[in-house]
């Protein structure tokens, strides 16, 4: 009964705060209200979710094996594990699990829960499983490769891996430690509790889930038993789904929300005139790219790949269309991450593009569809491409739709071209390279459904080189290998990398310590306060 009454009270509070007609002086002092587009928020299962919209929520509901320091993202600090040690040959890492940790259910968090969670990530075989499968883990061997002994989690590999890579991977959402007892009590038909956990939480993070309504709001509340860091300073966090930037700005001006996460450049500049508001720049490794599906025989011509690179108005998009909110980045790894390439060899050059198309026998142009989300900056980038591609006779038929529809179409490979986004799941170039440069099987039943697979780009040799890079334990040699792979992706692939986001987040002046790191799921709510 008490839980039912609490849910009713939360729903009543949400309804009052989301009333479009009312005037509100301020949000409650113990509550942080964030306005952002969460239409692509599809699952709360940390071993399944792979969308930007759900990242921060999962980061606060769960304790990961290791985590980034919320005040210095460059540092890996303890999460569920208090310390770790790698073998000299790079084939094993042993993690000591902290004592005294409890899940929000009251169950103790153990090394077996940590092992279960990693094994579950592989066995579920959802999109983020690529992060763990890069270590040679499979459904057949993960039971032997990941095991618990007392308070230790032992992970083993067939080949050496750099410790930095392992730790970075284990800071991703898929390495969130889930309550194995609670999850398996809700297993149905061998799904490892996936159907149940999609709409619920079973973590040991700083916050516990009160309510999630798709395309409406997420409400989380401070977990009094949190032992993974400092106690939360904000009791409740509400993430409201507000798709339009203009609506976010209006709510922020009125004081109906504390934070607006998706404002456009004009709105960000206008905020400077309001003494009650401020803007915090959050660095992101979020890269926007154009992908060409190789199932379309026209788009499978390398000359078309090259022409596309010379048909992007990079500077116009970054400096005129978005006026500094995005910066040009023509390689897959974002600036600010180890091994990123600073070169910018491409610019808008219609003459070069025409010559390449003529070489491909396509001098007369062609018509092709382009999918894009009905949100900034996807729609605007697609419209810019429609204009510049049209200058060489390529007619782009824009298919603008809701984010969830576009994502589904991309994952099902039902596109010609698509304007999409990549944000790494952990702070190592491996996360990005694995997503774009590994594919040895275009079949529908494969587990590795990354960007290369989605675009039918079969690359056995590049996959071998990607595997070699991931197993390189010498840091300078790793950087060199990833530099080579990036240049292949930049210059000789069906991907055109265009922009990187500098994320301005607008908020009320009384909000303190709101920030994040380069990954999309790095905002820690427990250090935020309102003064």
C-alpha positions in Angstrom: 0.0 0.0 0.0 2.8 2.4 0.9 4.4 1.9 -2.5 1.1 2.5 -4.2 0.5 5.7 -2.3 4.0 6.9 -3.2 3.5 6.2 -6.9 0.2 8.1 -6.8 1.9 11.0 -5.1 4.7 11.1 -7.7 2.2 11.0 -10.5 0.2 13.8 -9.0 3.4 15.9 -8.6 4.5 15.2 -12.2 1.1 16.2 -13.5 1.2 19.4 -11.6 4.7 20.3 -12.7 3.9 19.4 -16.4 0.7 21.4 -16.6 1.1 23.5 -19.7 -1.1 26.4 -18.5 0.0 27.0 -15.0 2.6 29.5 -13.9 5.2 28.2 -11.4 7.7 30.2 -9.4 10.2 27.5 -9.0 10.7 23.7 -8.8 10.9 22.2 -5.3 14.2 22.9 -3.5 15.0 19.1 -3.2 14.1 18.3 -6.8 16.0 18.7 -10.0 13.9 18.9 -13.1 15.6 18.4 -16.5 14.0 19.0 -19.9 15.3 17.0 -22.7 14.2 14.9 -25.7 13.9 11.3 -24.4 11.8 10.0 -27.3 14.6 7.4 -28.0 14.6 6.1 -24.4 13.7 2.5 -25.1 14.9 0.3 -22.2 16.1 0.5 -18.6 18.0 -2.7 -18.8 21.7 -1.7 -18.6 22.7 -4.8 -20.5 20.4 -3.9 -23.3 20.1 -0.1 -23.5 22.3 1.5 -26.1 20.7 4.9 -26.6 21.9 8.3 -25.7 18.6 9.3 -24.1 18.7 6.7 -21.4 22.5 7.0 -20.6 22.4 9.4 -17.6 19.5 7.7 -16.0 21.3 4.3 -16.1 24.5 5.9 -14.8 22.6 7.0 -11.7 20.5 3.9 -11.1 23.4 1.5 -11.2 26.9 1.1 -9.8 29.3 0.0 -12.5 32.3 -2.2 -11.9 34.5 0.8 -12.2 33.6 4.4 -13.0 34.9 7.8 -14.0 35.6 10.4 -11.4 32.6 12.7 -11.7 34.9 15.7 -11.2 37.7 14.6 -13.4 36.5 12.3 -16.2 40.1 11.4 -17.1 40.4 9.3 -14.0 39.0 5.8 -13.5 38.0 5.2 -9.9 36.4 2.4 -7.9 32.8 1.5 -8.5 31.6 -1.9 -7.3 35.2 -2.9 -7.4 37.5 -1.2 -4.9 40.8 -2.3 -6.6 42.1 -4.4 -9.4 45.3 -6.1 -10.7 46.2 -7.3 -14.1 48.4 -10.3 -14.8 51.8 -9.6 -16.4 50.8 -11.3 -19.7 47.6 -9.2 -20.1 45.3 -12.2 -20.1 43.6 -11.8 -16.7 42.3 -9.1 -14.4 41.2 -9.7 -10.8 38.8 -7.2 -9.2 38.3 -7.0 -5.5 34.6 -6.2 -4.9 33.8 -3.8 -2.1 32.3 -5.1 1.1 29.1 -3.6 2.6 27.5 -2.6 -0.7 23.7 -3.2 -1.0 21.2 -3.2 -3.8 18.1 -1.0 -3.6 16.2 -4.3 -2.9 18.3 -4.7 0.3 20.2 -7.7 -1.1 24.0 -7.5 -0.7 26.1 -6.8 -3.7 28.6 -9.7 -4.2 31.3 -10.8 -6.6 28.8 -13.3 -8.0 26.4 -10.4 -8.9 29.3 -8.7 -10.8 30.1 -12.0 -12.6 26.5 -12.6 -13.4 26.1 -9.1 -14.8 29.0 -9.5 -17.2 27.9 -12.9 -18.3 24.4 -11.7 -18.7 25.6 -8.9 -21.0 27.1 -11.5 -23.4 24.3 -14.1 -23.1 21.5 -11.5 -23.8 23.4 -10.7 -27.0 21.9 -7.2 -27.3 23.6 -4.3 -29.2 26.0 -3.3 -26.3 27.3 -6.9 -26.1 29.9 -5.8 -28.6 31.7 -4.1 -25.8 32.3 -7.4 -24.0 32.6 -9.7 -27.0 35.7 -7.8 -28.2 37.5 -9.7 -25.4 36.8 -13.0 -27.2 33.9 -13.8 -24.9 31.0 -15.7 -26.3 27.9 -17.5 -25.1 29.9 -20.7 -25.1 32.9 -19.6 -23.1 31.8 -16.6 -20.9 30.9 -19.0 -18.1 34.6 -20.0 -17.9 36.0 -16.6 -18.7 34.1 -14.7 -16.0 33.8 -16.2 -12.6 33.6 -15.2 -8.9 35.8 -16.6 -6.1 34.8 -15.2 -2.7 34.9 -11.4 -2.9 36.9 -11.5 -6.1 35.8 -11.2 -9.7 38.2 -12.9 -12.1 38.0 -12.2 -15.8 40.2 -14.1 -18.3 41.0 -13.7 -22.0 42.5 -15.9 -24.6 44.9 -13.2 -25.7 46.5 -10.1 -24.0 44.5 -6.9 -23.7 45.6 -3.5 -22.4 44.4 -2.8 -18.8 43.3 0.7 -19.9 41.0 -0.8 -22.5 39.5 -3.3 -20.0 38.9 -0.6 -17.4 37.4 1.7 -19.9 35.1 -1.0 -21.2 34.0 -1.9 -17.6 33.0 1.7 -17.0 30.3 1.4 -19.6 26.6 0.7 -18.8 26.8 -2.9 -19.8 29.2 -3.4 -16.8 26.5 -2.2 -14.4 26.1 -4.6 -11.6 22.5 -5.9 -11.4 20.8 -7.7 -8.5 21.0 -11.2 -9.8 18.6 -12.6 -7.2 15.9 -10.0 -8.0 16.5 -10.2 -11.8 16.4 -14.0 -11.9 13.3 -14.1 -9.8 11.6 -12.3 -12.7 13.0 -14.4 -15.5 10.5 -15.6 -18.1 11.2 -18.2 -20.7 15.0 -17.9 -20.3 15.2 -14.2 -21.0 17.4 -13.5 -17.9 14.8 -11.1 -16.6 15.1 -8.8 -19.7 11.4 -8.2 -20.2 11.0 -7.3 -16.5 14.1 -5.1 -16.3 13.3 -3.0 -19.4 10.8 -1.0 -17.3 12.3 -1.4 -13.8 15.7 -1.2 -12.0 17.7 -3.6 -9.9 20.8 -1.6 -9.1 22.9 -0.2 -6.3 23.3 3.3 -7.7 22.8 6.7 -6.0 19.2 6.8 -7.2 16.3 4.3 -7.4 13.5 4.3 -10.0 10.1 5.7 -9.0 8.5 5.9 -12.4 9.2 5.8 -16.1 6.6 6.7 -18.7 7.9 6.5 -22.2 8.0 9.8 -24.0 6.8 11.5 -20.9 9.1 11.4 -17.9 11.6 9.5 -15.7 11.5 10.0 -12.0 14.2 8.8 -9.7 14.8 9.2 -6.0 17.9 9.2 -3.8 18.8 5.8 -2.5 19.5 6.2 1.3 21.7 3.0 1.2 24.1 4.2 -1.5 27.7 3.4 -0.7 29.4 4.1 -4.0 30.3 7.7 -3.2 29.0 10.8 -1.5 25.3 10.7 -0.5 23.1 12.4 -3.0 22.5 16.1 -2.4 19.3 16.2 -4.5 16.5 14.0 -3.2 14.6 13.6 -6.5 15.4 14.0 -10.2 12.7 14.3 -12.9 13.7 14.1 -16.6 10.8 15.5 -18.6 10.4 14.7 -22.2 10.3 18.0 -24.0 11.1 17.4 -27.7 11.2 21.0 -28.9 14.1 23.3 -28.0 11.8 26.3 -27.9 9.6 24.6 -25.4 12.6 23.8 -23.2 13.7 27.4 -23.3 10.3 28.6 -22.3 10.0 26.2 -19.4 13.5 27.2 -18.2 12.6 30.9 -18.4 9.5 30.4 -16.3 11.3 28.3 -13.7 9.3 25.1 -14.5 12.5 23.2 -15.1 16.0 23.6 -13.7 17.9 22.4 -16.7 17.4 22.5 -20.5 19.6 20.1 -22.4 18.8 20.5 -26.0 18.8 24.3 -26.9 19.9 25.6 -30.2 22.5 28.3 -30.6 20.1 31.2 -30.8 18.4 30.2 -27.6 21.7 29.7 -25.9 22.9 33.2 -26.8 19.6 34.7 -25.7 20.0 33.2 -22.2 22.9 35.6 -21.6 20.3 38.4 -21.1 18.5 36.5 -18.2 20.4 37.0 -14.9 18.7 33.9 -13.4 20.2 31.5 -16.0 23.6 30.3 -17.0 25.2 27.9 -19.6 27.6 25.2 -18.8 29.7 23.7 -21.6 29.9 19.9 -21.3 32.5 18.4 -23.6 31.1 15.4 -25.5 32.7 12.7 -27.8 29.5 12.8 -29.9 30.2 12.6 -33.6 27.6 13.0 -36.4 28.1 11.0 -39.6 26.5 10.1 -42.9 26.3 6.4 -43.7 25.8 4.8 -47.1 24.1 1.4 -47.2 26.1 -0.9 -49.4 23.0 -2.9 -50.2 22.2 -0.2 -52.6 24.5 -0.9 -55.7 24.9 2.8 -56.5 26.1 3.6 -53.0 28.5 0.7 -53.0 30.7 2.5 -55.5 33.9 3.8 -53.8 33.7 6.9 -56.0 30.3 7.7 -54.5 31.9 7.5 -51.0 34.6 9.9 -52.1 32.2 12.3 -53.8 30.0 12.4 -50.7 33.0 13.6 -48.6 33.4 16.6 -51.0 29.7 17.4 -50.9 29.4 18.4 -47.2 29.5 22.0 -46.2 31.4 21.3 -43.0 32.3 24.9 -42.1 28.8 26.2 -43.1 27.1 23.6 -40.8 29.4 24.2 -37.9 29.9 28.0 -38.0 26.8 29.3 -39.7 24.0 26.8 -39.2 24.9 26.0 -35.5 27.3 28.9 -34.8 29.9 27.1 -32.7 27.7 24.6 -30.9 29.3 21.9 -33.1 32.8 21.7 -34.5 34.1 20.0 -37.6 35.5 16.5 -37.0 36.2 14.4 -40.0 37.4 11.2 -38.2 35.4 8.7 -36.1 37.2 9.3 -32.8 36.3 12.6 -31.3 38.7 15.3 -30.4 39.8 15.2 -26.8 40.1 11.4 -26.7 43.5 9.6 -26.9 44.5 9.0 -30.5 42.1 11.4 -32.2 43.2 12.8 -35.6 43.4 16.6 -35.9 43.5 16.7 -39.7 40.6 18.1 -41.7 41.4 17.1 -45.4 37.9 17.6 -46.8 35.8 20.7 -47.7 32.9 21.5 -49.9 34.2 21.0 -53.5 31.5 20.5 -56.0 34.0 20.1 -59.0 35.8 17.3 -57.3 32.6 15.5 -56.5 31.4 15.9 -60.1 34.6 14.3 -61.4 34.3 11.4 -59.1 30.7 10.7 -60.0 31.6 10.9 -63.7 34.3 8.3 -63.1 31.7 6.1 -61.5 29.4 6.5 -64.6 27.0 8.6 -62.6 27.6 12.0 -64.1 23.8 12.5 -64.5 23.2 12.1 -60.8 20.7 9.8 -59.1 17.9 9.8 -56.5 18.3 8.3 -53.1 16.6 8.5 -49.7 18.1 9.9 -46.6 16.8 9.1 -43.1 17.1 11.6 -40.3 15.6 12.2 -36.9 13.0 15.0 -36.6 15.3 16.8 -34.1 18.3 19.1 -34.1 20.9 18.7 -35.5 19.9 15.7 -37.7 17.1 17.5 -39.6 19.3 20.6 -40.3 22.3 18.5 -41.4 20.1 16.5 -43.7 18.7 19.7 -45.2 22.1 21.1 -45.8 23.2 17.8 -47.5 20.1 17.9 -49.6 21.2 21.4 -50.9 24.9 20.6 -51.6 24.3 17.1 -53.0 21.7 18.7 -55.4 24.5 20.7 -56.9 25.8 17.6 -58.7 22.4 16.1 -59.6 22.0 13.8 -56.6 18.4 14.2 -55.4 18.1 13.4 -51.7 14.6 12.3 -50.7 14.5 13.2 -47.0 12.7 10.8 -44.7 12.4 12.7 -41.4 10.8 10.7 -38.5 10.7 10.2 -34.8 14.0 9.1 -33.3 12.7 5.6 -32.3 11.5 5.0 -35.9 14.7 6.1 -37.5 16.8 4.0 -35.0 14.6 0.9 -35.7 14.9 1.4 -39.5 18.7 1.8 -39.2 19.1 -1.3 -37.0 16.9 -3.3 -39.5 19.1 -1.9 -42.4 16.0 -0.4 -44.2 17.8 2.8 -45.3 19.8 4.1 -48.3 21.6 6.9 -46.6 21.2 8.0 -43.0 22.3 11.0 -40.9 23.2 9.5 -37.5 25.2 9.9 -34.4 27.8 8.0 -32.5 28.9 8.5 -28.9 31.4 6.0 -27.4 30.3 3.8 -24.6 33.6 4.2 -22.8 36.6 6.5 -23.0 38.9 4.5 -25.2 39.2 4.7 -29.0 38.5 1.0 -29.2 34.8 1.8 -28.4 34.5 3.8 -31.6 36.7 1.6 -33.9 34.9 -1.6 -32.9 31.6 0.1 -33.9 32.7 1.1 -37.4 35.5 -1.3 -38.4 34.5 -4.8 -37.6 32.3 -7.0 -39.8 33.0 -10.4 -41.2 29.4 -11.6 -41.8 26.5 -9.6 -43.3 24.0 -12.3 -42.3 20.9 -11.4 -40.4 21.6 -13.8 -37.5 25.0 -12.4 -36.5 25.6 -10.9 -33.1 27.8 -8.0 -34.2 25.1 -5.6 -35.5 27.3 -2.5 -35.5 27.5 0.3 -38.0 29.5 -1.7 -40.5 26.9 -4.5 -40.4 24.0 -2.1 -40.6 25.5 -0.7 -43.8 26.3 -4.1 -45.3 30.0 -3.2 -45.3 31.9 -6.5 -45.3 35.5 -5.9 -44.2 37.4 -9.1 -43.1 40.9 -7.6 -43.4 39.9 -4.4 -41.5 38.4 -6.6 -38.9 41.7 -8.4 -38.4 43.5 -5.1 -38.0 40.8 -4.0 -35.5 41.4 -7.1 -33.4 45.1 -6.6 -33.5 44.7 -3.0 -32.3 42.5 -4.1 -29.4 45.1 -6.6 -28.3 48.0 -4.2 -28.4 49.2 -3.7 -24.8 51.9 -1.1 -25.6 50.2 2.3 -25.3 52.2 4.2 -28.1 51.7 1.2 -30.5 48.0 1.2 -29.7 47.7 4.9 -30.6 49.5 4.2 -33.9 47.3 1.3 -34.8 44.1 3.3 -34.1 45.4 6.2 -36.1 45.8 3.9 -39.1 42.3 2.5 -38.7 40.8 6.0 -38.4 42.4 7.1 -41.6 40.9 4.1 -43.4 37.5 5.0 -42.0 37.9 8.6 -42.8 39.2 8.2 -46.4 38.0 4.8 -47.7 34.7 3.8 -46.1 31.0 4.3 -46.7 31.0 6.7 -43.7 31.3 10.5 -43.9 32.2 11.9 -40.5 31.2 15.6 -40.2 30.6 17.1 -36.8 31.4 16.8 -33.1 29.2 18.3 -30.4 30.2 20.9 -27.8 27.2 20.5 -25.5 25.9 23.7 -24.0 23.5 22.9 -21.1 21.4 25.8 -19.9 20.2 25.9 -16.3 19.0 28.1 -13.4 21.8 29.9 -11.6 21.1 28.1 -8.4 22.1 24.7 -9.9 25.6 23.8 -8.9 28.0 21.0 -10.0 26.0 20.0 -13.1 28.4 18.6 -15.7 29.7 15.5 -17.3 32.5 13.9 -19.3 33.0 13.0 -22.9 30.6 10.0 -23.0 26.9 10.4 -23.3 26.1 8.8 -19.9 28.5 10.7 -17.6 26.4 13.1 -15.6 26.3 12.2 -12.0 23.2 13.6 -10.2 24.4 12.8 -6.7 27.0 15.6 -6.7 24.5 18.3 -8.0 22.9 20.7 -5.6 20.6 23.7 -5.6 21.6 26.8 -3.6 
